[in-house]
């Protein structure tokens, strides 16, 4: 929805602005008229709305693809609403079947606890921790017990559950669906009842689960939440969803130089896809920047601005400036100011073995492939001889564009 379209609704300035913030970069906001009424009530009563995001701690770290919904939470938080960061320590023991074509193995309690330790710390790089309500869904799910679980299950039908796309496809293809998987959307929906949420956020793959929350709130006599789905962020390749398994991700715990360089590596088309989802610049600022590029400004200027903004968010402004200078130095064939120092023994040492021991290649065979591709430099000179052996001494070794090490060999 454009600014003009929002203006045509004859809303107050505050509600109109809040609606624009809410829908920027989103996939769907449902039902929009209910959300407008909630915003109007919040303005009239000065009572903040309760906005919920649940994440299951299924991995030890999160990447910037996960921050798409966190960014939206922060924008709504800055409007004065209460944001609830819900850690799904109970639902993780079930396993979310969303988007899967097979039963997802549940995590152990030890895995969940280990992963949950890092989630909030990393989410706090985006959210304001002083204004964030942290909850764990085991608070109300564990006390529910068998009787409560049966009563909850009675509030949703199997026919409605089978409307879910991944369940339907698995059933049609003869793949197994465990009964416990039906419990996942029910328990996620029950979270909304327990928290009395006004809005729940999630990726597009979570739409069914979010709608279950609306249904259950009505069953329990509550005003149903609205739902807001965010697009799934494409990774560095510009094609697949950002994922560690596809190696097309930027981890929010990666060092500043790597983070900056990875953002600069994306295509110009993907940059404009990322801007409304990852940048905190206003819509007007982004549109102005894009118009300048369309008029002839170098698109690299816009990409550098995005890289610096993202790097500064997870590190600092000074780190972002340093990362930019580091990238410039590398582009000119120079060596970054700060690179890892590695002490090795065993001289003379074969170059492929040195790369492996220094952590610059996963194996000697990978080291040989890198040499064949012209991707290995020693003291700025390209290595072409795989049989090269290095005597004792100090060397600056570069692999690809971003890996450096100062190696002292004895």
N, C-alpha and C positions, 0 to 999 in steps of 0.2 A: 504494500500500500504506500502510495506516494504521500508527500507532505500535503499536496493539494487535496488528495482524497481524505486525509485525516481532517483537514480544515473544513471540508464540506460537511462533516458530521456535526458541526456546531457545538463542539465540546469546549470546556474551559481550557485556558492555556495549559494549566497543569496536567489535566487529564489527556489533552491532545499530545503533549510532550511525552507523557508516560506511555501512551499507546504507540507512538513512533519508536520509542526506545524498545518497547516490548517486541515489536514485529520486525525490527531491523535484523536482516540476515536469517530469519527463521524459515522453516519449511511450512509449518502450520501453526495457527493459534485457534484453538477450538474450545467452546464457541466464542467468537469474538465479541458478540453483543453482551454475553454474560461477563466477560472480562472488563468491558467498558463500565458495566454497572458496578462491578467490584471496585474499580478505580475511582468511580464517582463517590461511592460510599466511603472509601478510605479518605478521600479529600474532605468530605463533609464532616466525618467523625474524627479525623486526625488519628485513626487507628490503622496501623500498618497491616498490610496483607501478609499472609504466611505462605512463603514460596519454598518449595521442597525440591531437592535433588538427591536422589539415592545412587550410590556407587557401591558395587560389590568389590571388595578387595581381592580380586582374582589374580593380581600380579603385583610384584614388589614396587613398581614405579609406574608413573603415568607419563604420557607424551603430550605434545601440544594439541593433538587431535581431541584428547579428553578435555582440554581447556575451552573448547568451543562453548559447551554448556556452562562451564565455570565463568567465562567472560560474561555471558548473559546474566548469570546470577549476580555478578558484581555490578552490572549496569542497573539491575533492579534494586540491589542493595543500596546503591548510591541515590536512588529515588526515595529512600527512607523505609523500605519494606524489610520485613524480617526474613532472612534466608536461613534455611535449615539444611545443613550438610549431613545427610543421613548415610552412615556406614552400614552396609548390609551384612553384618556379621552373622545373622541368622539365615538370611536368604542365600548366602554363599554356600551354606551347608546343603542346600537343595541343588543349586546349579541352574543358572538362567539358560533356558533352551532357545532364547530369541535368536533367530537367523541361523539356527543350526539344523543340520539334516540328520543328526544322530543324538543319542542321549549324552548329555554333558556330565562328566564325572564330577561329583561334588568335591570341594576342598576339605582337607582335614582342619580341625580346630587350630592346630599349630600353624598351618599355612595361613589361615585367615588372620590370626593374631599377629603374625610376623608382617604380613602385607599391610594390615590396617595401621601399623605403627607409622608408616611413611605417608599414607594417603592424606591425612589432614595437614601434615607439615608441608607437603607439596601443594595442596589446594590453597593453603594460606599465602602462597606466592601470588594468587589471583584475588581471593576473597579477603575482606578485611576481618581478621580473626577476632577483633574486639566487638564486631557486630554480627557474628555468625553463631548460630545455635548448632551445636554438635550433638547428634543423637546416634544411638545404635539400636537397630530394630530388634535385637534380642530382649530389649527392655520390656516390650509388650508381647513379643512372639513366644518367648519361653514360658511365661505364665499362662498362655492361652490353653495349653494342655490338650489332651485328646478330645475332651468334650467340646471345648471351644473351637477346635479345628473342625470337628464334624458340623457344628452349628454354622461356622463360616462357609464351609463347602456347600451347605444347603442353600446358600444365597446366590449361587451361580449354576447355570445348567451346562451339561456336557455339550449340547448343541451349540451354545454360544462359544464354548471353549474351542470347539472344532472349527469355528470360523477363522481362527488364527491361522495365518498363512503357512507357517512352518509345520504346525501340527497337521493341517490338511494335506500338505504335500507328502509328509512322511506316511500318513495313513493311506493315501492313494497309492503310494509306491511300495507299500507293504513293509515299511521300516518300523521298528519297534518304537513305542511311546510308553514310557514308564508312568504309572499313576502319579508318582511323586512330582513329576514335571508339571502336572496340572496345579499343584500347590504353589508353584512359583508366582504366577500372576496374581493368585489369590492373596498371597502373603504380601506382595508388593502393594497391591491395592489396599490391604488392611493397614499398611503403614500410613496411608493418607487419612484413614479413619482415625488412627491413634494420634496423628499430628494435627488433625483438622486443617489440612492444607487448603489454600485458596487456588494455588497454581502448582502444577508439577511439571518439571522440565525433563527432557530426555532426548536421545537421538531418534531419528526416524524409525529405527528398528524397535523402539520401545513403545510405539503408539498403542498397540493392543493392551499392554500392561497398564499404561496410563489411563486408558478408557475403563479398564476394570476398576481402577480406583474411583472414578466418577460413579460407577454403578454401585459399588459397595457403600460409598458415602450416603447415597440416596437410601439404600437398604437400612442403614443405621440412623436415618433421620437427619442427616447433615446436608447442608448446602453443598452440591457437588463442586469439585475443583474444576478449573479450566486446565487445559493441557497445552503445552508449547513444545513442539518438536524442532530440533535443530538438525541441519544437514550433517551428514557424516563427512568429515574433512578428508579430501584426497591427499595422499602422501606426496613425497618428493617427485614421484614419477608422473603425477598429474592424472593417474588412471585409477589405481586401486585405493581403497580406503586405507588411511594411515594405520600401519600395523608394524609392530616389532618383528613379527614373523616374516613379513614381506621386506624388511630392511628398508622401508621408505619413510622412516619416522624421524622426528626430532625429539629426543628425550628432554624433559624440563630440567633434568639434573646434569645434562651434558655441559662441558666447559663452554665459556663464552665464545671463544674463537671458532669452535666447531659449529655451535648454534648459528652464529652470524653467517659463516660460510655456507651452511646448508640452506638457509633462507635465500641467499643470493643465487643458489644453484637452480632454483625453480624457474619455470618458464614465465614469460610475461603474462600469458593468459591465466595461469594458475595464481599469479600474484594478485590479480583483481578478484579472484575467487576467495583468496585468503583474507584480503583486506577487511571486508565487513564482518568476517567471523573471528578474526584474531586481533584486529587493531581496535584501540579505544578512541581513535579519531572519530569525529562526528561524521554523519552521512554527508553533510555539506562539504567538509574538508576532503573527504575521499572523492566525491564527485568533482570538486575543483581540481584536485591532483590529476585525476584521470583525464579531465578536459585539457589540462596543460600538456599531458603526454600525447593526447590525440592531436594537439596543435603543433607538436614537434619537439617537445621536451624529451630528453633522453629517459626512457623507461627505467634505466638503471638507477636514476635518482630516487624514483618512487620505491624501488626494491630495497635500496640501501636504507631508506627511511623506515621501511617495515622491519628490516633485519635489525636495525638499531633499537626500535621500539620493543620488539620481542625479546632481544638479548638483555636490554635494560630491565625489563620486567622480572626476569628470572635471575639476574645478576645485579648490575648497577649501571648507571649512566656512564661512569668511568670505564667499566669493563666493556661496554658497548663501543665506546670511542676507541679503546685499545684494540678491540677485535676488528674494527674497521681499518685501523692502521696496519694491523697484522695481515689482513687480507690484501691490502695494497702492496705490502712488502712481498708477499708470496706471489702476487700477480707479476711483480717485477723480477721474480726469480730470487728474491732475497730470503733471508732466514728470519723467522720470528724472534723477538727479543727473548722470550722465555720458552724453552723447549725441555722435555724430560732429559735427565742425565742418567746414563746406564753404564755400570761397570761390568765388564765381561773378562773372562780369562780363557786361555787356551790358544793364544797366538802361536803360529799363524792359523787363522780361522776362515773357513770358506764363507763366501758372501751370503749364500742362502741360509747356512746355519746361523750366521750372525743375525740376519733378519728375524729368524725364528726366535733366537734367544733374547733378542731385544724387544720382542713383542710387536715387531713391525709387520710380521707375516705369521699366519696361523701354522704354517708348516714349511719345510724346505721346498716341497713341490710348489706351494703357492709362491714362495720367494723366487723360484726359477721362472714361474709364469710372469711375475711382475717384471723381472729382468728382461724377459723376451719382449714384453710390451713397452719397454723403454721407460718404465715407471720408477726406476731406482736411481738415485743420485748420491754420490759421495763427494762431499766438499764441492757441491754445485756441478760436478761432472757426471754425465750419464754413464751408468754401468751397462756394458754390453756383453761382458765375458762372464758366463755362469761359473767358470772354473777359477775365478779370481779368489785369491786368499790374501787376507789382510794381516800385516805384521802388527806388532805391538805399537800402540800410538793412540791418538785422539782423532775422531772423525765425526763430522756432521753428516748424518744419513737422512735422506728424504725418500719417502715412499708415496707416490701419488702427489696430490696437491696439498694434503693436509697433515700428513704424518711426518714428524721430525723427531730425531733423537741425537743427542751428543753422546757418542759412545767412546768410552775409555777402555781400550783393549790391552790386556797384559798377558 
